[in-house]
Amino acid sequence: MLYKIYQQHIFPHLLNQVMQTPALMDLRRELLLGVSNEVLEIGFGTGLNLPFYQLVDKLYALEPNADIFKLAETRIQQAAFPVEHIQASAENLPFAANSLQHVVSTWTLCSIPDLEQSLKEIYRVLQPGGTLHVVEHVLNRQNLNIQCLQHLLTPIQKKVADGCHLNRDIENALLETGFEIESLNYIDAAGLPQIGQHMLLARLRKSKD
């Protein structure tokens, strides 16, 4: 009972605050300013990405957590384009194959229960040559001490942060799905604990073949 209260009434507000850390907002801006036309955003959250979409015609906002989505209401009303709520899971996207030019994921791949299946679904719905734009905190390959902490604390993190994994190797998962790298960078975001500050910022394409 207490955990359900936390999930519904406390965590959404904590998430909304933490994800407005200046370093994270800067990464959103870098990732999103060039995204155009119709876009599917996986894990829409509280709508913090909305101000950074400058060329979008319509946004499909996939967010399975209705309590989190409620906090986006004001931002959606202020958006310069229509936002359609898609209350579904990333593992089963309600879109036809080869139907979308752009998919966006910002700090969502860490918490999806079945990462492999969700990436297969994203790949399926993208058009050949379509782009996945992603920023995510990831396993720190360079620092073994941080790695150990990430593995150790992930079971706790999953409980307090709605399924969030500290130790996922997102780059490998993307490549194993078949995505081709357009651009990929690792950045240590300021103002965050070391176990969660190593970020992947990437654009990946679905093969045209």
Legacy VTK file of the C-alpha trace (Angstrom):
# vtk DataFile Version 3.0
C-alpha trace
ASCII
DATASET POLYDATA
POINTS 209 float
0.000 0.000 0.000
2.718 2.480 0.980
4.744 1.581 -2.128
1.709 2.231 -4.340
1.223 5.641 -2.713
4.905 6.396 -3.356
4.622 5.368 -7.025
1.465 7.384 -7.664
1.923 10.518 -5.573
5.611 10.980 -4.735
7.799 9.483 -7.467
6.225 11.433 -10.385
7.076 14.724 -8.646
10.591 13.561 -7.756
11.146 12.513 -11.368
9.884 15.852 -12.652
12.382 17.715 -10.466
15.438 15.512 -10.980
15.034 15.433 -14.757
15.206 19.249 -14.858
18.854 19.219 -13.761
20.569 21.828 -16.007
23.026 19.336 -17.506
20.146 17.067 -18.544
18.188 19.950 -20.055
21.265 20.860 -22.106
21.438 17.292 -23.430
17.752 17.411 -24.374
18.375 20.576 -26.364
21.358 19.088 -28.175
19.430 15.944 -29.083
16.086 17.410 -30.142
16.439 20.755 -31.905
16.801 19.169 -35.350
14.026 16.578 -35.019
11.204 17.241 -37.482
7.830 16.108 -38.877
5.872 13.426 -36.952
7.685 11.978 -33.955
7.092 9.139 -31.518
8.551 9.819 -28.085
9.069 6.711 -25.953
8.571 7.485 -22.261
7.128 10.995 -22.587
7.148 11.503 -18.810
6.150 15.007 -17.684
6.750 16.630 -21.080
10.137 18.187 -20.382
11.232 17.690 -24.001
8.396 19.750 -25.486
10.147 23.167 -25.569
13.057 21.709 -27.536
11.017 20.434 -30.491
11.224 23.305 -32.985
10.319 21.567 -36.267
7.768 18.963 -35.190
4.306 18.716 -36.797
2.854 16.172 -34.367
4.130 14.249 -31.367
2.935 10.806 -30.304
3.606 10.779 -26.554
3.960 7.195 -25.355
3.652 7.163 -21.564
2.173 4.112 -19.791
2.169 5.813 -16.363
-0.968 7.987 -16.225
0.107 9.605 -12.939
3.311 10.874 -14.524
1.536 11.993 -17.700
-0.872 14.177 -15.687
2.046 16.428 -14.726
2.602 17.247 -18.415
-0.795 18.913 -18.898
0.392 22.534 -18.759
3.375 21.872 -21.029
1.129 20.117 -23.562
-1.265 23.084 -23.600
1.663 25.390 -24.347
3.072 23.238 -27.168
2.963 24.667 -30.706
1.915 21.304 -32.188
-0.602 18.555 -31.334
0.423 15.976 -28.731
-1.401 12.634 -28.754
-1.128 10.460 -25.644
-0.329 6.819 -26.429
-0.927 4.758 -23.270
0.908 1.607 -24.308
4.143 -0.228 -23.612
7.333 0.149 -25.614
7.401 -3.621 -25.989
4.211 -3.531 -28.075
3.992 -0.296 -30.063
0.589 0.405 -31.669
2.093 1.563 -34.973
2.441 -0.120 -38.354
5.822 -1.359 -39.542
7.942 1.195 -41.409
5.560 4.037 -40.476
7.681 6.575 -38.543
10.621 8.729 -39.554
11.723 9.668 -36.034
11.609 7.998 -32.612
12.938 9.765 -29.511
13.939 8.227 -26.182
15.343 10.345 -23.349
16.223 8.481 -20.138
13.648 5.772 -20.821
15.601 2.737 -22.070
16.985 2.329 -18.543
13.569 1.461 -17.128
11.769 -0.518 -19.840
11.255 -4.057 -18.471
12.175 -5.850 -21.720
14.826 -3.707 -23.407
15.528 -6.181 -26.217
11.870 -6.409 -27.240
11.331 -2.651 -27.056
14.301 -1.974 -29.345
12.994 -4.539 -31.809
9.654 -2.723 -31.772
11.293 0.670 -32.336
13.271 -0.804 -35.226
10.089 -2.313 -36.670
8.059 0.906 -36.702
10.855 3.091 -38.096
10.952 3.654 -41.830
14.062 2.400 -43.649
16.564 5.197 -43.089
14.535 6.476 -40.110
16.307 7.726 -37.001
16.249 6.843 -33.310
17.404 9.791 -31.193
18.485 8.664 -27.738
20.107 9.984 -24.586
20.529 7.642 -21.632
22.602 7.072 -18.515
24.609 3.890 -19.026
27.037 1.368 -17.612
30.390 3.073 -17.041
32.817 0.933 -19.031
35.865 3.020 -18.061
35.568 2.973 -14.268
35.398 -0.487 -12.709
34.649 0.883 -9.237
31.641 2.783 -10.538
30.602 -0.299 -12.518
30.586 -2.404 -9.361
28.447 0.177 -7.589
26.057 0.303 -10.532
25.587 -3.467 -10.426
25.265 -3.443 -6.634
22.714 -0.632 -6.428
20.555 -1.465 -9.445
18.121 -3.710 -7.464
17.470 -0.803 -5.075
17.270 1.739 -7.894
14.651 -0.370 -9.677
12.435 -0.162 -6.601
12.758 3.566 -5.916
12.876 4.791 -9.537
10.144 2.874 -11.374
12.327 0.098 -12.809
15.417 2.174 -13.607
18.623 0.147 -14.205
21.965 1.821 -13.499
23.952 -0.872 -15.297
22.546 -1.280 -18.807
24.971 -1.272 -21.748
22.702 0.617 -24.123
25.192 0.935 -26.995
25.615 -2.826 -27.285
21.862 -3.369 -27.088
21.289 -0.891 -29.931
23.924 -2.448 -32.157
22.650 -5.957 -31.479
19.206 -4.818 -32.648
20.652 -3.823 -36.014
20.825 -0.034 -35.763
23.565 1.785 -37.669
25.393 4.587 -35.845
24.987 8.063 -37.304
26.555 9.791 -34.298
27.430 8.594 -30.800
29.084 10.350 -27.860
29.632 9.697 -24.166
29.306 12.605 -21.747
29.612 12.878 -17.969
26.732 15.110 -16.902
27.532 17.613 -14.164
25.448 17.834 -11.021
24.572 14.138 -10.765
25.945 11.277 -8.614
28.790 9.407 -10.298
26.791 6.190 -10.540
24.310 7.907 -12.851
26.216 10.669 -14.626
27.778 8.727 -17.557
25.531 9.490 -20.543
25.174 8.145 -24.057
23.903 10.650 -26.643
23.353 9.079 -30.044
21.481 9.083 -33.328
21.022 5.707 -34.953
19.467 4.753 -38.269
17.454 1.820 -39.478
19.118 0.248 -42.483
17.682 1.229 -45.887
18.266 -2.321 -47.188
LINES 1 210
209 0 1 2 3 4 5 6 7 8 9 10 11 12 13 14 15 16 17 18 19 20 21 22 23 24 25 26 27 28 29 30 31 32 33 34 35 36 37 38 39 40 41 42 43 44 45 46 47 48 49 50 51 52 53 54 55 56 57 58 59 60 61 62 63 64 65 66 67 68 69 70 71 72 73 74 75 76 77 78 79 80 81 82 83 84 85 86 87 88 89 90 91 92 93 94 95 96 97 98 99 100 101 102 103 104 105 106 107 108 109 110 111 112 113 114 115 116 117 118 119 120 121 122 123 124 125 126 127 128 129 130 131 132 133 134 135 136 137 138 139 140 141 142 143 144 145 146 147 148 149 150 151 152 153 154 155 156 157 158 159 160 161 162 163 164 165 166 167 168 169 170 171 172 173 174 175 176 177 178 179 180 181 182 183 184 185 186 187 188 189 190 191 192 193 194 195 196 197 198 199 200 201 202 203 204 205 206 207 208
